Amino acid sequence: MSEKKKVSLLEGFKAFLTRGNVIDLAVAVVIGAAFTNIVNAVVKGVINPLVGAFGTQDLENYSSCLKGPCVTDPKTGEATEGIRILWGSVLSATLSFLITAAVVYFLMVLPMAKYLARRAAMQAAKEGVQETMEVSELEVLKEIRDALVAQRGGGSSSVEGNRGEEPGRGDLK
């Protein structure tokens, strides 16, 4: 019984891996990681120097001292006294996130939403044409029926009127 369970687990895992969703997700993660590197390079290479024009050379160097005087060891760069709040690194990460989110939205989400809306509109129009064709086919069939009834019955009698008189007389053959 345990062999059967192991086989079914392996088959289930194989089915999971071969589904398109897993492969799409793996590709998205790889592209996302590469894209994150690009955004981080833009923040560090362009945004930080622009901010540095107004203050320190690097956005990540902005900090505040929470308790006591902040004394930094010149060799290691770590605080030896006081409690430093590195809000510049938080601001840098926030800028990276906002830039990434803006690029994803404007270059991926918005165009895809427009494409899907256009596709839905085309599908709705196609369904409307199909309904119109079905209605006009029904009208043509009614005209053919009326013409056959007029030919056979001699004028103004209709199929519904003949049904009550004799069984089978009003039906088209």
N, C-alpha and C positions, 0 to 999 in steps of 0.2 A: 504494500500500500504506500510505503514511503517512496518507493521508486516511481510510482505513478504520480505522486504529488510533486517529486523533483522534476519529472519530465514536463508536467503541466506548468510548473513555475518557470522553467527554462523556456518553454514555448510562449508563455505569456510575456516574459521579458523580451524575447526575440520579436514578438509582435509589437510590443511597445517601442522598441528601438527602430523598427522598420516603418513605423507610421511616419507620415510626412511632418507631423507637428514637432517631433523631437528634432528632426534635421533642421527644420525652419528655425526652431528655438536656438539650436547650436550656432547656426549662421548668424542669427541676430546678436547673440552674445559676443561672438568674435568681432563682428562689425562694430558693435557698441563699444567694445574695449579699444579698438583702433580709433574710433571717433572720439572717445574720451581723451586719448592721448593728444589728438589734434586740438581739442578744446583747451586742455591744460597748457599746451604749448602757446596757444593764443593768449591765454590769461597771463602766463608768466612772461611771455615775450613782448606783448603789446600793452595789455591793460595795466600790469604792475608798473612798467616804466612810466606810463601816463600818469598813474596815481603818484608815482615817485617824484614826478615833476613838482608836485605840491607838498611833498613831505619827504619821508624816507625813501631810499632807493628801491625797496621791495615792499609790496603790500603785506606780505606775511611777517614783516618786522614790526608792524604796528602792535603795540601791547600797552597794557596798563598795569600798574602795581596795586594789588588789592590790599595788602597788609604790609606796612613798614616800607622802608626804602628797598627797592629792588637792586640787588648787586649781582652782576653777572660775572662768572669766571671767564676771563678772556681766552683761555686755552680751549675749554669745552663749549662755551656759549650757553651753559646752563645757569639757572638762577641759584645762587648760594644763599641768599637772604631774601626774605619777602616772598610774596605769592604773585606770580605774573599771570595775567590773563592775556592770552594770545588771540585777541579778537581780529587781528589782521588775517590770520589763517582761516578763520571762520568766514570772514568777508570774501576772501579769495575763493573758497570752496563754494560759497553762495553764488558768486559771479559765474563760476564754472558751471554750476547747475543751471542757472538762468539762461546762459548762452546755449548750453546743450538742449534744454527744453525748447527754447525759441527756434533753434535750427530744426529739431525734430518736428515741431509743430508746423512751421512754415514750409519746410521742404518735403515732409512726408505725410503728416496727418491731413493738412488742409488740401493738398492736391488729391489725395486718395478720397477724401470726403466729397470733393467736387466731382471726381470721376464716378463714384458710386451714385451720386445724385443724378448725374446725366444718364447713367445706365438705367436707373430706376425710372426716370422720365421716359426714356426710349421704350422700356418694357411696358409701361402704362399706356403709351401711345399705341404700341403694337397690339396690346389687349383690346384697346378701344376700336381699332381697325378690325380686329377679329370679330368683336361683338357686332359691329356694323355689317360685316360680311354675313354673319349668321342671320341677322335680321333681314337683310336683303334676300338671302337665299330662301328664307321662310316666306317672304312676300311673293317671290317668283313661284314657289310651290303652291301657294294659295291661288295665284292667278291661273296656274295650270289646272288645278283642281276645279276652279270655277268654270274654266273653258271646257273641260271635259264634261262637267255636269250640264252645262248649257248645250253642248253638242248632243249629249245623250238624252237629256230630259226635255229639251226644247225650250230653254229660256231661263226663267227666273227661279226654278226650284233649286234648293240647296241640299247639300248632303244631310244637314241636320234635320231638315224638314221631311226627308224621305225615311229616316231611321224609324220613326214611330209607326209607319204604315205597314210595311212588310219586312220581315227579317231578311237581310241580305240585299235588299233592293238599293239601299242608299250607299252601300260600300262600293268603292272603286275596285275594279278587277283588272 
